[in-house]
């Protein structure tokens, strides 16, 4: 045969009778098979790098596109057994917190005593956004663990939470007297986050609302 000859790869495979036979396959076929086998490994490595980067970050510091913007326009009925619902109109005129919670949220129980203390001491008004909860379950949860909220909005289908950019529960927002979102806490509020970030910000926003320096 004249001209260039196709390179032939000799591969041994086992037959059902455990004898070896030799078949001929073009080298290009072998190369393609190797690339196909390598692709999942490369893809997994890329995903592992992404996960490693995210695991090294603090989830409570996830950025929010709504920081500095007015709260989304919404209006929600109250949680069962409560008389005051929650709307965007209720979130202006004074500095406040909006806490996104649910009866099925384990981490919400961990942060709840902090809100009860803030409410008892009248440190800052706290509004509750109840996320994807059944009416009876939400009412029972507040009756059992205490209700620190001035108002509660029942977001049963989670659509309002989507407008707020909620990743999951719990989350807590600091709202300025002008109705703008000043801070977002992802995950449970702790003594540290209150002392180092949330309450100092509340005081600073109050000074600004009174016309004082920041």
C-alpha positions as semicolon CSV with decimal commas, in nm:
position;residue;x (nm);y (nm);z (nm)
1;X;0,000;0,000;0,000
2;X;0,149;0,337;-0,105
3;X;0,144;0,670;0,084
4;X;0,121;0,714;0,461
5;X;-0,001;0,416;0,653
6;X;-0,258;0,446;0,927
7;X;-0,109;0,371;1,266
8;X;-0,272;0,068;1,415
9;X;-0,304;0,017;1,792
10;X;-0,290;-0,342;1,904
11;X;-0,519;-0,402;2,200
12;X;-0,571;-0,730;2,380
13;X;-0,913;-0,808;2,517
14;X;-1,043;-1,114;2,698
15;X;-1,301;-1,340;2,539
16;X;-1,571;-1,515;2,739
17;X;-1,351;-1,826;2,729
18;X;-1,067;-1,641;2,909
19;X;-0,841;-1,660;2,602
20;X;-0,669;-1,352;2,470
21;X;-0,723;-1,240;2,115
22;X;-0,580;-0,946;1,931
23;X;-0,799;-0,683;1,759
24;X;-0,691;-0,385;1,560
25;X;-0,828;-0,036;1,634
26;X;-0,715;0,296;1,491
27;X;-0,501;0,503;1,726
28;X;-0,750;0,791;1,688
29;X;-1,021;0,578;1,847
30;X;-0,798;0,504;2,145
31;X;-0,719;0,874;2,185
32;X;-1,087;0,970;2,178
33;X;-1,169;0,708;2,439
34;X;-0,894;0,840;2,666
35;X;-1,027;1,195;2,632
36;X;-1,379;1,081;2,716
37;X;-1,252;0,897;3,022
38;X;-1,050;1,198;3,134
39;X;-1,335;1,451;3,097
40;X;-1,522;1,353;3,417
41;X;-1,198;1,368;3,615
42;X;-1,123;1,719;3,491
43;X;-1,480;1,829;3,560
44;X;-1,471;1,689;3,913
45;X;-1,146;1,871;3,979
46;X;-1,304;2,199;3,874
47;X;-1,604;2,147;4,100
48;X;-1,380;2,050;4,389
49;X;-1,189;2,376;4,349
50;X;-1,513;2,577;4,358
51;X;-1,639;2,396;4,667
52;X;-1,305;2,440;4,842
53;X;-1,321;2,815;4,778
54;X;-1,675;2,844;4,913
55;X;-1,604;2,629;5,216
56;X;-1,332;2,872;5,311
57;X;-1,572;3,168;5,315
58;X;-1,800;3,290;5,591
59;X;-2,162;3,231;5,485
60;X;-2,282;3,511;5,713
61;X;-2,088;3,753;5,494
62;X;-2,256;3,662;5,165
63;X;-2,317;3,986;4,975
64;X;-2,666;4,112;4,900
65;X;-2,760;4,316;4,595
66;X;-3,026;4,488;4,807
67;X;-2,789;4,658;5,051
68;X;-2,854;5,032;5,037
69;X;-3,183;4,987;4,851
70;X;-3,543;5,025;4,963
71;X;-3,709;4,715;5,099
72;X;-3,910;4,529;4,833
73;X;-4,275;4,627;4,809
74;X;-4,489;4,360;4,975
75;X;-4,783;4,302;5,205
76;X;-4,837;3,986;5,409
77;X;-5,112;3,874;5,645
78;X;-5,022;3,802;6,008
79;X;-4,919;3,462;6,136
80;X;-5,218;3,275;6,272
81;X;-5,320;3,406;6,614
82;X;-5,153;3,746;6,559
83;X;-5,332;4,065;6,462
84;X;-5,058;4,265;6,290
85;X;-4,931;4,157;5,948
86;X;-4,619;4,291;5,783
87;X;-4,572;4,512;5,478
88;X;-4,306;4,735;5,328
89;X;-4,495;5,037;5,463
90;X;-4,425;4,914;5,816
91;X;-4,048;4,925;5,765
92;X;-3,983;5,297;5,764
93;X;-3,980;5,566;6,028
94;X;-3,757;5,379;6,273
95;X;-3,457;5,147;6,266
96;X;-3,566;4,784;6,293
97;X;-3,472;4,424;6,229
98;X;-3,650;4,182;5,999
99;X;-3,594;3,817;6,094
100;X;-3,676;3,540;5,846
101;X;-3,775;3,231;6,044
102;X;-3,967;2,903;6,022
103;X;-4,095;2,648;6,270
104;X;-3,904;2,371;6,090
105;X;-3,574;2,563;6,110
106;X;-3,343;2,416;6,375
107;X;-3,101;2,711;6,364
108;X;-3,390;2,950;6,430
109;X;-3,424;2,800;6,776
110;X;-3,060;2,875;6,851
111;X;-3,095;3,246;6,776
112;X;-3,445;3,292;6,917
113;X;-3,340;3,367;7,279
114;X;-3,139;3,665;7,151
115;X;-3,450;3,814;6,993
116;X;-3,654;3,751;7,306
117;X;-3,394;3,943;7,507
118;X;-3,385;4,230;7,257
119;X;-3,764;4,251;7,268
120;X;-3,774;4,236;7,647
121;X;-3,515;4,512;7,679
122;X;-3,679;4,713;7,398
123;X;-3,342;4,739;7,229
124;X;-3,476;4,746;6,873
125;X;-3,809;4,654;6,711
126;X;-3,803;4,311;6,547
127;X;-4,037;4,213;6,266
128;X;-4,087;3,847;6,173
129;X;-4,107;3,710;5,820
130;X;-4,240;3,356;5,851
131;X;-4,107;3,152;5,559
132;X;-4,297;2,862;5,397
133;X;-4,471;2,753;5,713
134;X;-4,808;2,601;5,787
135;X;-5,039;2,837;5,980
136;X;-5,080;2,605;6,278
137;X;-4,711;2,517;6,289
138;X;-4,600;2,880;6,289
139;X;-4,851;2,977;6,559
140;X;-4,756;2,679;6,774
141;X;-4,385;2,760;6,741
142;X;-4,431;3,120;6,857
143;X;-4,663;3,013;7,137
144;X;-4,409;2,757;7,256
145;X;-4,083;2,953;7,228
146;X;-4,209;3,307;7,274
147;X;-4,300;3,586;7,033
148;X;-4,044;3,868;7,016
149;X;-4,193;4,024;6,701
150;X;-4,383;4,350;6,678
151;X;-4,535;4,230;6,353
152;X;-4,527;3,899;6,167
153;X;-4,588;3,833;5,799
154;X;-4,687;3,486;5,681
155;X;-4,494;3,424;5,358
156;X;-4,648;3,083;5,295
157;X;-4,533;3,038;4,935
158;X;-4,194;3,205;4,986
159;X;-4,241;3,464;4,710
160;X;-4,171;3,765;4,928
161;X;-3,853;3,601;5,059
162;X;-3,738;3,560;4,699
163;X;-3,779;3,936;4,648
164;X;-3,565;3,989;4,957
165;X;-3,294;3,765;4,812
166;X;-3,325;3,513;5,094
167;X;-3,093;3,210;5,061
168;X;-3,255;3,017;5,344
169;X;-3,355;3,047;5,706
170;X;-3,266;3,206;5,931
171;X;-3,165;3,540;5,789
172;X;-3,185;3,881;5,952
173;X;-3,188;4,226;5,796
174;X;-3,111;4,562;5,954
175;X;-3,348;4,826;5,815
176;X;-3,279;5,198;5,841
177;X;-3,541;5,456;5,933
178;X;-3,552;5,549;5,565
179;X;-3,672;5,199;5,476
180;X;-3,343;5,095;5,319
181;X;-3,169;4,763;5,384
182;X;-2,843;4,836;5,565
183;X;-2,719;4,487;5,650
184;X;-2,795;4,122;5,592
185;X;-2,701;3,843;5,831
186;X;-2,708;3,496;5,675
187;X;-2,745;3,222;5,934
188;X;-2,835;3,248;6,301
189;X;-2,774;3,569;6,492
190;X;-2,519;3,517;6,768
191;X;-2,399;3,718;7,066
192;X;-2,091;3,804;6,865
193;X;-2,275;3,921;6,554
194;X;-2,506;4,131;6,770
195;X;-2,225;4,291;6,968
196;X;-1,981;4,346;6,682
197;X;-2,205;4,425;6,386
198;X;-2,582;4,446;6,426
199;X;-2,632;4,661;6,738
200;X;-2,350;4,907;6,658
201;X;-2,507;4,950;6,314
202;X;-2,849;5,006;6,471
203;X;-2,707;5,286;6,687
204;X;-2,524;5,442;6,392
205;X;-2,841;5,440;6,180
206;X;-3,034;5,600;6,465
207;X;-2,778;5,881;6,491
208;X;-2,801;5,936;6,116
209;X;-3,182;5,948;6,133
210;X;-3,157;6,217;6,404
211;X;-2,922;6,417;6,184
212;X;-2,610;6,330;6,379
213;X;-2,275;6,213;6,244
214;X;-2,227;5,854;6,132
